[in-house]
Amino acid sequence: MSPPEVVPGGQYAYGAVEGNITLFTVTVVNEGTEPVNGFTMAYPRVTYGATGTEAQRANNENVGGGTLSTILPGETQSVKVGFGIPQVELPSVRVEVMGPSYSDFPAIFKS
């Protein structure tokens, strides 16, 4: 998981907050010997603030719509995902990335 990047939402933005979209890059490296279904990992749960307010997905003409597919052994895939997060809340962001199976524990990243 990369540190968040704040970009202008633009004219056609959906879900932008304060005119901005906060981007996260989710990168998955398959170091195993079996293929991994990356689909669920492309849809992280993002919360912010003391009460864990859930951030809404955000996109524009340049951000959004990406996903991960089957990740073969030794392969790396990345996807950029956007969310609407108030600037003042960026220090309190929590990102949960699901594993390849719904029964897996999520990887949790905090700012």
N, CA, C and O atoms as CSV, one atom per row, in Angstrom:
chain,resi,resn,atom,element,x,y,z
A,1,MET,N,N,0.860,-1.165,0.000
A,1,MET,CA,C,0.000,0.000,0.000
A,1,MET,C,C,0.904,1.226,0.000
A,1,MET,O,O,1.816,1.351,0.817
A,2,SER,N,N,0.629,2.117,-0.929
A,2,SER,CA,C,1.399,3.353,-0.997
A,2,SER,C,C,0.764,4.408,-0.105
A,2,SER,O,O,-0.413,4.298,0.237
A,3,PRO,N,N,1.531,5.437,0.282
A,3,PRO,CA,C,0.911,6.545,1.013
A,3,PRO,C,C,-0.153,7.192,0.128
A,3,PRO,O,O,-0.045,7.151,-1.097
A,4,PRO,N,N,-1.176,7.787,0.736
A,4,PRO,CA,C,-2.232,8.388,-0.077
A,4,PRO,C,C,-1.728,9.573,-0.887
A,4,PRO,O,O,-0.819,10.295,-0.478
A,5,GLU,N,N,-2.341,9.747,-2.038
A,5,GLU,CA,C,-2.035,10.876,-2.925
A,5,GLU,C,C,-3.339,11.632,-3.148
A,5,GLU,O,O,-4.339,11.038,-3.549
A,6,VAL,N,N,-3.335,12.934,-2.893
A,6,VAL,CA,C,-4.533,13.745,-3.070
A,6,VAL,C,C,-4.453,14.437,-4.431
A,6,VAL,O,O,-3.479,15.124,-4.735
A,7,VAL,N,N,-5.506,14.240,-5.250
A,7,VAL,CA,C,-5.540,14.832,-6.589
A,7,VAL,C,C,-6.849,15.608,-6.745
A,7,VAL,O,O,-7.848,15.278,-6.105
A,8,PRO,N,N,-6.844,16.637,-7.593
A,8,PRO,CA,C,-8.090,17.367,-7.838
A,8,PRO,C,C,-9.138,16.449,-8.459
A,8,PRO,O,O,-8.829,15.627,-9.322
A,9,GLY,N,N,-10.376,16.603,-8.009
A,9,GLY,CA,C,-11.448,15.760,-8.523
A,9,GLY,C,C,-11.761,16.036,-9.977
A,9,GLY,O,O,-12.006,15.110,-10.751
A,10,GLY,N,N,-11.756,17.294,-10.352
A,10,GLY,CA,C,-12.065,17.644,-11.736
A,10,GLY,C,C,-13.552,17.821,-11.958
A,10,GLY,O,O,-14.370,17.586,-11.069
A,11,GLN,N,N,-13.874,18.234,-13.144
A,11,GLN,CA,C,-15.243,18.570,-13.523
A,11,GLN,C,C,-16.200,17.388,-13.435
A,11,GLN,O,O,-17.366,17.567,-13.083
A,12,TYR,N,N,-15.737,16.200,-13.743
A,12,TYR,CA,C,-16.611,15.033,-13.806
A,12,TYR,C,C,-16.441,14.092,-12.613
A,12,TYR,O,O,-16.777,12.911,-12.702
A,13,ALA,N,N,-15.928,14.603,-11.510
A,13,ALA,CA,C,-15.662,13.766,-10.344
A,13,ALA,C,C,-16.944,13.313,-9.669
A,13,ALA,O,O,-17.927,14.051,-9.602
A,14,TYR,N,N,-16.915,12.098,-9.175
A,14,TYR,CA,C,-17.997,11.552,-8.372
A,14,TYR,C,C,-17.396,11.151,-7.027
A,14,TYR,O,O,-16.418,10.404,-6.986
A,15,GLY,N,N,-17.965,11.634,-5.940
A,15,GLY,CA,C,-17.500,11.246,-4.611
A,15,GLY,C,C,-16.358,12.069,-4.064
A,15,GLY,O,O,-15.884,11.795,-2.961
A,16,ALA,N,N,-15.894,13.080,-4.802
A,16,ALA,CA,C,-14.806,13.922,-4.310
A,16,ALA,C,C,-15.279,14.692,-3.074
A,16,ALA,O,O,-16.454,15.042,-2.965
A,17,VAL,N,N,-14.362,14.949,-2.151
A,17,VAL,CA,C,-14.649,15.745,-0.961
A,17,VAL,C,C,-13.728,16.952,-0.991
A,17,VAL,O,O,-12.522,16.822,-1.201
A,18,GLU,N,N,-14.307,18.130,-0.778
A,18,GLU,CA,C,-13.550,19.383,-0.839
A,18,GLU,C,C,-12.865,19.535,-2.202
A,18,GLU,O,O,-11.809,20.158,-2.316
A,19,GLY,N,N,-13.485,18.954,-3.228
A,19,GLY,CA,C,-12.954,19.049,-4.586
A,19,GLY,C,C,-11.795,18.110,-4.878
A,19,GLY,O,O,-11.182,18.200,-5.941
A,20,ASN,N,N,-11.484,17.203,-3.940
A,20,ASN,CA,C,-10.327,16.323,-4.106
A,20,ASN,C,C,-10.701,14.852,-3.987
A,20,ASN,O,O,-11.704,14.491,-3.371
A,21,ILE,N,N,-9.870,14.018,-4.592
A,21,ILE,CA,C,-9.961,12.572,-4.468
A,21,ILE,C,C,-8.652,12.094,-3.840
A,21,ILE,O,O,-7.565,12.492,-4.259
A,22,THR,N,N,-8.775,11.236,-2.830
A,22,THR,CA,C,-7.591,10.649,-2.201
A,22,THR,C,C,-7.359,9.284,-2.833
A,22,THR,O,O,-8.221,8.406,-2.781
A,23,LEU,N,N,-6.183,9.117,-3.431
A,23,LEU,CA,C,-5.838,7.872,-4.132
A,23,LEU,C,C,-4.948,6.982,-3.282
A,23,LEU,O,O,-4.045,7.452,-2.590
A,24,PHE,N,N,-5.220,5.701,-3.350
A,24,PHE,CA,C,-4.364,4.690,-2.753
A,24,PHE,C,C,-3.996,3.714,-3.858
A,24,PHE,O,O,-4.835,3.366,-4.689
A,25,THR,N,N,-2.748,3.274,-3.868
A,25,THR,CA,C,-2.332,2.249,-4.816
A,25,THR,C,C,-2.201,0.938,-4.055
A,25,THR,O,O,-1.394,0.821,-3.132
A,26,VAL,N,N,-2.999,-0.044,-4.450
A,26,VAL,CA,C,-2.936,-1.374,-3.856
A,26,VAL,C,C,-2.073,-2.229,-4.779
A,26,VAL,O,O,-2.396,-2.410,-5.953
A,27,THR,N,N,-0.979,-2.749,-4.242
A,27,THR,CA,C,-0.075,-3.609,-5.011
A,27,THR,C,C,-0.048,-4.983,-4.362
A,27,THR,O,O,0.171,-5.108,-3.157
A,28,VAL,N,N,-0.271,-6.004,-5.165
A,28,VAL,CA,C,-0.269,-7.379,-4.674
A,28,VAL,C,C,0.822,-8.150,-5.401
A,28,VAL,O,O,0.884,-8.162,-6.630
A,29,VAL,N,N,1.688,-8.797,-4.610
A,29,VAL,CA,C,2.757,-9.639,-5.143
A,29,VAL,C,C,2.446,-11.074,-4.751
A,29,VAL,O,O,2.304,-11.377,-3.566
A,30,ASN,N,N,2.339,-11.949,-5.723
A,30,ASN,CA,C,2.092,-13.357,-5.440
A,30,ASN,C,C,3.429,-14.075,-5.323
A,30,ASN,O,O,4.065,-14.396,-6.327
A,31,GLU,N,N,3.846,-14.323,-4.081
A,31,GLU,CA,C,5.103,-15.030,-3.834
A,31,GLU,C,C,4.875,-16.520,-3.615
A,31,GLU,O,O,5.807,-17.257,-3.290
A,32,GLY,N,N,3.626,-16.961,-3.797
A,32,GLY,CA,C,3.292,-18.367,-3.605
A,32,GLY,C,C,3.490,-19.186,-4.859
A,32,GLY,O,O,4.103,-18.743,-5.829
A,33,THR,N,N,2.956,-20.389,-4.814
A,33,THR,CA,C,3.103,-21.308,-5.953
A,33,THR,C,C,1.784,-21.531,-6.684
A,33,THR,O,O,1.748,-22.225,-7.700
A,34,GLU,N,N,0.697,-20.946,-6.172
A,34,GLU,CA,C,-0.624,-21.099,-6.776
A,34,GLU,C,C,-1.145,-19.730,-7.232
A,34,GLU,O,O,-0.775,-18.713,-6.643
A,35,PRO,N,N,-1.985,-19.681,-8.257
A,35,PRO,CA,C,-2.609,-18.413,-8.648
A,35,PRO,C,C,-3.473,-17.861,-7.510
A,35,PRO,O,O,-4.024,-18.620,-6.712
A,36,VAL,N,N,-3.581,-16.537,-7.447
A,36,VAL,CA,C,-4.372,-15.858,-6.423
A,36,VAL,C,C,-5.446,-15.026,-7.116
A,36,VAL,O,O,-5.157,-14.310,-8.074
A,37,ASN,N,N,-6.687,-15.120,-6.629
A,37,ASN,CA,C,-7.761,-14.284,-7.151
A,37,ASN,C,C,-7.643,-12.905,-6.507
A,37,ASN,O,O,-7.886,-12.758,-5.310
A,38,GLY,N,N,-7.274,-11.906,-7.286
A,38,GLY,CA,C,-7.047,-10.564,-6.758
A,38,GLY,C,C,-8.273,-9.679,-6.719
A,38,GLY,O,O,-8.185,-8.538,-6.263
A,39,PHE,N,N,-9.419,-10.163,-7.182
A,39,PHE,CA,C,-10.605,-9.326,-7.318
A,39,PHE,C,C,-10.992,-8.621,-6.018
A,39,PHE,O,O,-11.192,-7.406,-6.018
A,40,THR,N,N,-11.101,-9.357,-4.916
A,40,THR,CA,C,-11.551,-8.746,-3.664
A,40,THR,C,C,-10.555,-7.724,-3.124
A,40,THR,O,O,-10.949,-6.808,-2.402
A,41,MET,N,N,-9.291,-7.861,-3.456
A,41,MET,CA,C,-8.266,-6.943,-2.939
A,41,MET,C,C,-8.330,-5.573,-3.594
A,41,MET,O,O,-7.737,-4.623,-3.083
A,42,ALA,N,N,-9.031,-5.448,-4.706
A,42,ALA,CA,C,-9.139,-4.170,-5.412
A,42,ALA,C,C,-10.240,-3.282,-4.833
A,42,ALA,O,O,-10.462,-2.171,-5.314
A,43,TYR,N,N,-10.930,-3.774,-3.796
A,43,TYR,CA,C,-12.038,-3.021,-3.199
A,43,TYR,C,C,-11.845,-2.885,-1.690
A,43,TYR,O,O,-12.590,-3.475,-0.908
A,44,PRO,N,N,-10.836,-2.101,-1.282
A,44,PRO,CA,C,-10.580,-1.973,0.148
A,44,PRO,C,C,-11.686,-1.200,0.868
A,44,PRO,O,O,-12.441,-0.448,0.252
A,45,ARG,N,N,-11.761,-1.397,2.162
A,45,ARG,CA,C,-12.662,-0.628,3.030
A,45,ARG,C,C,-11.809,0.466,3.651
A,45,ARG,O,O,-10.780,0.182,4.263
A,46,VAL,N,N,-12.230,1.714,3.496
A,46,VAL,CA,C,-11.466,2.853,3.995
A,46,VAL,C,C,-12.328,3.623,4.988
A,46,VAL,O,O,-13.460,3.997,4.683
A,47,THR,N,N,-11.779,3.855,6.184
A,47,THR,CA,C,-12.458,4.643,7.204
A,47,THR,C,C,-11.521,5.741,7.685
A,47,THR,O,O,-10.308,5.682,7.483
A,48,TYR,N,N,-12.113,6.748,8.329
A,48,TYR,CA,C,-11.307,7.848,8.859
A,48,TYR,C,C,-11.976,8.434,10.094
A,48,TYR,O,O,-13.162,8.220,10.346
A,49,GLY,N,N,-11.179,9.180,10.857
A,49,GLY,CA,C,-11.702,9.876,12.031
A,49,GLY,C,C,-11.816,8.979,13.250
A,49,GLY,O,O,-11.646,7.762,13.178
A,50,ALA,N,N,-12.111,9.625,14.375
A,50,ALA,CA,C,-12.194,8.929,15.659
A,50,ALA,C,C,-13.316,7.905,15.706
A,50,ALA,O,O,-13.221,6.912,16.428
A,51,THR,N,N,-14.380,8.136,14.942
A,51,THR,CA,C,-15.519,7.215,14.965
A,51,THR,C,C,-15.511,6.215,13.810
A,51,THR,O,O,-16.427,5.402,13.689
A,52,GLY,N,N,-14.489,6.270,12.968
A,52,GLY,CA,C,-14.395,5.310,11.859
A,52,GLY,C,C,-15.412,5.530,10.768
A,52,GLY,O,O,-16.031,4.580,10.288
A,53,THR,N,N,-15.591,6.786,10.368
A,53,THR,CA,C,-16.514,7.112,9.278
A,53,THR,C,C,-16.054,6.423,7.997
A,53,THR,O,O,-14.887,6.524,7.621
A,54,GLU,N,N,-16.958,5.732,7.336
A,54,GLU,CA,C,-16.593,5.026,6.106
A,54,GLU,C,C,-16.478,6.000,4.938
A,54,GLU,O,O,-17.411,6.751,4.654
A,55,ALA,N,N,-15.335,5.983,4.266
A,55,ALA,CA,C,-15.112,6.839,3.092
A,55,ALA,C,C,-15.839,6.248,1.899
A,55,ALA,O,O,-15.890,5.029,1.733
A,56,GLN,N,N,-16.393,7.105,1.078
A,56,GLN,CA,C,-17.079,6.671,-0.132
A,56,GLN,C,C,-16.095,6.612,-1.294
A,56,GLN,O,O,-15.161,7.409,-1.371
A,57,ARG,N,N,-16.314,5.660,-2.195
A,57,ARG,CA,C,-15.482,5.575,-3.398
A,57,ARG,C,C,-15.623,6.865,-4.186
A,57,ARG,O,O,-16.684,7.489,-4.192
A,58,ALA,N,N,-14.558,7.252,-4.841
A,58,ALA,CA,C,-14.561,8.464,-5.660
A,58,ALA,C,C,-13.832,8.169,-6.961
A,58,ALA,O,O,-12.868,7.404,-6.990
A,59,ASN,N,N,-14.305,8.785,-8.034
A,59,ASN,CA,C,-13.622,8.614,-9.318
A,59,ASN,C,C,-13.892,9.814,-10.205
A,59,ASN,O,O,-14.769,10.635,-9.939
A,60,ASN,N,N,-13.118,9.884,-11.253
A,60,ASN,CA,C,-13.306,10.896,-12.292
A,60,ASN,C,C,-12.862,10.285,-13.612
A,60,ASN,O,O,-12.742,9.066,-13.730
A,61,GLU,N,N,-12.619,11.128,-14.595
A,61,GLU,CA,C,-12.241,10.596,-15.907
A,61,GLU,C,C,-10.877,9.905,-15.912
A,61,GLU,O,O,-10.561,9.180,-16.856
A,62,ASN,N,N,-10.056,10.117,-14.863
A,62,ASN,CA,C,-8.721,9.515,-14.798
A,62,ASN,C,C,-8.563,8.480,-13.697
A,62,ASN,O,O,-7.589,7.727,-13.695
A,63,VAL,N,N,-9.497,8.429,-12.770
A,63,VAL,CA,C,-9.378,7.569,-11.599
A,63,VAL,C,C,-10.623,6.714,-11.473
A,63,VAL,O,O,-11.738,7.206,-11.650
A,64,GLY,N,N,-10.444,5.447,-11.170
A,64,GLY,CA,C,-11.582,4.569,-10.908
A,64,GLY,C,C,-11.768,3.553,-12.012
A,64,GLY,O,O,-11.274,3.716,-13.128
A,65,GLY,N,N,-12.484,2.512,-11.679
A,65,GLY,CA,C,-12.793,1.498,-12.676
A,65,GLY,C,C,-11.775,0.389,-12.787
A,65,GLY,O,O,-12.029,-0.608,-13.463
A,66,GLY,N,N,-10.620,0.532,-12.137
A,66,GLY,CA,C,-9.603,-0.507,-12.222
A,66,GLY,C,C,-9.903,-1.659,-11.290
A,66,GLY,O,O,-10.670,-1.512,-10.339
A,67,THR,N,N,-9.312,-2.788,-11.553
A,67,THR,CA,C,-9.476,-3.958,-10.700
A,67,THR,C,C,-8.233,-4.839,-10.823
A,67,THR,O,O,-7.344,-4.575,-11.633
A,68,LEU,N,N,-8.193,-5.866,-10.020
A,68,LEU,CA,C,-7.131,-6.858,-10.106
A,68,LEU,C,C,-7.749,-8.151,-10.619
A,68,LEU,O,O,-8.920,-8.429,-10.359
A,69,SER,N,N,-6.971,-8.934,-11.340
A,69,SER,CA,C,-7.466,-10.203,-11.865
A,69,SER,C,C,-6.705,-11.343,-11.190
A,69,SER,O,O,-6.143,-11.161,-10.110
A,70,THR,N,N,-6.686,-12.490,-11.808
A,70,THR,CA,C,-5.913,-13.609,-11.272
A,70,THR,C,C,-4.433,-13.259,-11.334
A,70,THR,O,O,-3.916,-12.857,-12.376
A,71,ILE,N,N,-3.760,-13.420,-10.195
A,71,ILE,CA,C,-2.338,-13.069,-10.093
A,71,ILE,C,C,-1.549,-14.376,-10.054
A,71,ILE,O,O,-1.645,-15.149,-9.101
A,72,LEU,N,N,-0.786,-14.600,-11.088
A,72,LEU,CA,C,-0.022,-15.841,-11.204
A,72,LEU,C,C,1.187,-15.824,-10.277
A,72,LEU,O,O,1.628,-14.749,-9.870
A,73,PRO,N,N,1.738,-17.001,-9.931
A,73,PRO,CA,C,2.933,-17.046,-9.086
A,73,PRO,C,C,4.056,-16.192,-9.683
A,73,PRO,O,O,4.358,-16.279,-10.873
A,74,GLY,N,N,4.660,-15.371,-8.833
A,74,GLY,CA,C,5.739,-14.491,-9.267
A,74,GLY,C,C,5.268,-13.200,-9.906
A,74,GLY,O,O,6.089,-12.345,-10.238
A,75,GLU,N,N,3.981,-13.039,-10.083
A,75,GLU,CA,C,3.438,-11.850,-10.749
A,75,GLU,C,C,3.060,-10.780,-9.723
A,75,GLU,O,O,2.747,-11.083,-8.572
A,76,THR,N,N,3.099,-9.515,-10.171
A,76,THR,CA,C,2.692,-8.369,-9.374
A,76,THR,C,C,1.639,-7.593,-10.150
A,76,THR,O,O,1.792,-7.363,-11.350
A,77,GLN,N,N,0.564,-7.186,-9.467
A,77,GLN,CA,C,-0.461,-6.332,-10.068
A,77,GLN,C,C,-0.751,-5.179,-9.120
A,77,GLN,O,O,-0.669,-5.325,-7.900
A,78,SER,N,N,-1.092,-4.026,-9.697
A,78,SER,CA,C,-1.431,-2.837,-8.916
A,78,SER,C,C,-2.702,-2.210,-9.463
A,78,SER,O,O,-3.016,-2.326,-10.648
A,79,VAL,N,N,-3.429,-1.538,-8.569
A,79,VAL,CA,C,-4.616,-0.796,-8.966
A,79,VAL,C,C,-4.694,0.459,-8.096
A,79,VAL,O,O,-4.389,0.419,-6.904
A,80,LYS,N,N,-5.104,1.571,-8.703
A,80,LYS,CA,C,-5.325,2.810,-7.958
A,80,LYS,C,C,-6.803,2.912,-7.652
A,80,LYS,O,O,-7.645,2.753,-8.536
A,81,VAL,N,N,-7.116,3.183,-6.379
A,81,VAL,CA,C,-8.493,3.350,-5.955
A,81,VAL,C,C,-8.642,4.709,-5.293
A,81,VAL,O,O,-7.763,5.151,-4.554
A,82,GLY,N,N,-9.770,5.371,-5.564
A,82,GLY,CA,C,-9.995,6.713,-5.044
A,82,GLY,C,C,-11.127,6.749,-4.037
A,82,GLY,O,O,-12.102,6.005,-4.145
A,83,PHE,N,N,-10.979,7.641,-3.043
A,83,PHE,CA,C,-11.982,7.822,-2.006
A,83,PHE,C,C,-12.119,9.298,-1.682
A,83,PHE,O,O,-11.179,10.074,-1.858
A,84,GLY,N,N,-13.294,9.679,-1.207
A,84,GLY,CA,C,-13.534,11.035,-0.746
A,84,GLY,C,C,-13.247,11.121,0.745
A,84,GLY,O,O,-13.984,10.563,1.558
A,85,ILE,N,N,-12.181,11.818,1.101
A,85,ILE,CA,C,-11.764,11.941,2.502
A,85,ILE,C,C,-11.441,13.407,2.786
A,85,ILE,O,O,-10.670,14.012,2.041
A,86,PRO,N,N,-12.008,13.994,3.838
A,86,PRO,CA,C,-11.658,15.370,4.178
A,86,PRO,C,C,-10.152,15.490,4.477
A,86,PRO,O,O,-9.575,14.624,5.136
A,87,GLN,N,N,-9.533,16.555,3.994
A,87,GLN,CA,C,-8.090,16.758,4.174
A,87,GLN,C,C,-7.676,16.660,5.644
A,87,GLN,O,O,-6.643,16.072,5.964
A,88,VAL,N,N,-8.473,17.230,6.522
A,88,VAL,CA,C,-8.126,17.255,7.942
A,88,VAL,C,C,-8.099,15.851,8.547
A,88,VAL,O,O,-7.485,15.642,9.593
A,89,GLU,N,N,-8.755,14.892,7.902
A,89,GLU,CA,C,-8.824,13.524,8.415
A,89,GLU,C,C,-7.736,12.607,7.860
A,89,GLU,O,O,-7.659,11.449,8.269
A,90,LEU,N,N,-6.901,13.081,6.952
A,90,LEU,CA,C,-5.878,12.211,6.348
A,90,LEU,C,C,-4.962,11.539,7.373
A,90,LEU,O,O,-4.549,10.402,7.147
A,91,PRO,N,N,-4.626,12.195,8.493
A,91,PRO,CA,C,-3.781,11.493,9.475
A,91,PRO,C,C,-4.485,10.345,10.206
A,91,PRO,O,O,-3.831,9.576,10.910
A,92,SER,N,N,-5.806,10.220,10.049
A,92,SER,CA,C,-6.538,9.188,10.791
A,92,SER,C,C,-7.190,8.154,9.866
A,92,SER,O,O,-8.236,7.597,10.200
A,93,VAL,N,N,-6.586,7.901,8.727
A,93,VAL,CA,C,-7.162,6.962,7.752
A,93,VAL,C,C,-6.743,5.530,8.083
A,93,VAL,O,O,-5.607,5.268,8.478
A,94,ARG,N,N,-7.697,4.614,7.909
A,94,ARG,CA,C,-7.459,3.174,8.074
A,94,ARG,C,C,-7.949,2.487,6.790
A,94,ARG,O,O,-9.079,2.705,6.352
A,95,VAL,N,N,-7.088,1.662,6.200
A,95,VAL,CA,C,-7.425,0.947,4.967
A,95,VAL,C,C,-7.348,-0.556,5.245
A,95,VAL,O,O,-6.331,-1.060,5.720
A,96,GLU,N,N,-8.437,-1.256,4.941
A,96,GLU,CA,C,-8.480,-2.707,5.107
A,96,GLU,C,C,-8.578,-3.349,3.723
A,96,GLU,O,O,-9.535,-3.117,2.983
A,97,VAL,N,N,-7.583,-4.150,3.391
A,97,VAL,CA,C,-7.563,-4.846,2.098
A,97,VAL,C,C,-7.843,-6.319,2.364
A,97,VAL,O,O,-7.091,-6.995,3.067
A,98,MET,N,N,-8.940,-6.801,1.787
A,98,MET,CA,C,-9.320,-8.203,1.963
A,98,MET,C,C,-8.303,-9.121,1.297
A,98,MET,O,O,-7.618,-8.739,0.348
A,99,GLY,N,N,-8.224,-10.329,1.814
A,99,GLY,CA,C,-7.376,-11.339,1.200
A,99,GLY,C,C,-8.077,-11.940,-0.011
A,99,GLY,O,O,-9.191,-11.534,-0.343
A,100,PRO,N,N,-7.447,-12.892,-0.667
A,100,PRO,CA,C,-8.036,-13.479,-1.867
A,100,PRO,C,C,-9.282,-14.313,-1.586
A,100,PRO,O,O,-10.049,-14.598,-2.506
A,101,SER,N,N,-9.497,-14.706,-0.338
A,101,SER,CA,C,-10.680,-15.477,0.040
A,101,SER,C,C,-11.440,-14.687,1.106
A,101,SER,O,O,-10.831,-14.003,1.930
A,102,TYR,N,N,-12.751,-14.782,1.088
A,102,TYR,CA,C,-13.555,-14.037,2.058
A,102,TYR,C,C,-13.280,-14.472,3.497
A,102,TYR,O,O,-13.583,-13.725,4.427
A,103,SER,N,N,-12.721,-15.647,3.698
A,103,SER,CA,C,-12.419,-16.116,5.047
A,103,SER,C,C,-11.054,-15.625,5.542
A,103,SER,O,O,-10.723,-15.828,6.710
A,104,ASP,N,N,-10.263,-14.991,4.689
A,104,ASP,CA,C,-8.950,-14.473,5.088
A,104,ASP,C,C,-9.106,-13.211,5.917
A,104,ASP,O,O,-10.057,-12.451,5.730
A,105,PHE,N,N,-8.180,-12.989,6.829
A,105,PHE,CA,C,-8.149,-11.741,7.571
A,105,PHE,C,C,-7.645,-10.636,6.650
A,105,PHE,O,O,-6.794,-10.892,5.798
A,106,PRO,N,N,-8.152,-9.411,6.800
A,106,PRO,CA,C,-7.677,-8.326,5.946
A,106,PRO,C,C,-6.298,-7.837,6.378
A,106,PRO,O,O,-5.908,-7.970,7.537
A,107,ALA,N,N,-5.571,-7.268,5.417
A,107,ALA,CA,C,-4.343,-6.528,5.732
A,107,ALA,C,C,-4.815,-5.117,6.102
A,107,ALA,O,O,-5.622,-4.527,5.384
A,108,ILE,N,N,-4.319,-4.578,7.208
A,108,ILE,CA,C,-4.764,-3.274,7.691
A,108,ILE,C,C,-3.598,-2.303,7.664
A,108,ILE,O,O,-2.510,-2.591,8.163
A,109,PHE,N,N,-3.853,-1.145,7.070
A,109,PHE,CA,C,-2.862,-0.075,6.967
A,109,PHE,C,C,-3.448,1.175,7.625
A,109,PHE,O,O,-4.610,1.516,7.402
A,110,LYS,N,N,-2.635,1.851,8.435
A,110,LYS,CA,C,-3.094,3.082,9.086
A,110,LYS,C,C,-2.106,4.199,8.779
A,110,LYS,O,O,-0.895,3.993,8.697
A,111,SER,N,N,-2.683,5.413,8.611
A,111,SER,CA,C,-1.794,6.560,8.341
A,111,SER,C,C,-1.289,7.145,9.628
A,111,SER,O,O,-0.530,8.114,9.610
